[in-house]
């Protein structure tokens, strides 16, 4: 546990809190970008370069932009009259707090059984070439399925969001 | 403190924040943001276990996280497309106002 870990995780948690709590939806999207960047830095801190850069490309580069587009297309930046929270916010907060309590209790109770207490050595050296080899040999079927899924999601998202003027007439 | 415990606690905190956002916000886009945060917390767990697990060279956790990122991207695209479609139909993204199955 070094200083960089506390700094980066503080940044990620602060970004996540701001993304959930802020009133203006555009500010929420920007805070979400900060949270994604913090999580990408945590990945890099863990020695997972490829996952970290994939996180930056996919989340900061694509998902955050997509969220901003959706907010602007739905005029979601206007604060609604009856508040930004749903009818029963305390119930939701209580459920989230209970989930965090259970998860934290489980993690802290199993701390001695977790791996990693003795392996504080250098991060495993995994190059992008290793990942490419694994994707093309052992994980080639999941890769193809993900390719199919992404194609289907792309076409599906366009069809769902497309105008349906000719049907209305 | 065990380094893995620290990462797991941060991931649990991010998951709880995302869950609170998904459960308490009124705007459908904000609910999707909360779901994205929860998916990211799960990815952080996968990467942390890959890093501190016994066989990091087997790349299992890393591959799981990469595929999870790809599936989350597909989920975000379809979810936001649905929100835009509902907004065109009902002229609102307020989840409390969407109380009819019929269009």
Interface residues (C-beta under 8 A of the other chain):
Chain A: X1 X5 X9 X12 X13 X16 X17 X19 X20 X25 X28 X29 X32 X35 X36 X39 X42 X43 X46 X47 X48 X50 X51 X54 X55 X58 X59 X62 X63 X66 X67 X69 X70 X71 X73 X74 X76 X80 X83 X84 X85 X86 X87 X89 X91 X92 X93 X95 X96 X97 X99 X100 X103 X104 X107 X108 X111 X114 X115 X116 X117 X119 X120 X123 X124 X126 X130 X131 X134 X135 X139 X142 X146 X149 X150 X152 X153 X154 X156 X157 X158 X160 X161 X163
Chain B: X1 X2 X3 X4 X5 X6 X7 X8 X9 X10 X12 X13 X14 X15 X16 X17 X18 X19 X20 X21 X22 X23 X24 X25 X26 X27 X29 X30 X32 X33 X34 X36 X37 X40 X43 X44 X47 X48 X50 X51 X52 X53 X54 X56 X57 X59 X62 X63 X65 X66 X67 X69 X70 X71 X72 X73 X74 X75 X76 X77 X78 X80 X81 X82 X83 X84 X85 X87 X88 X93 X94 X95 X96
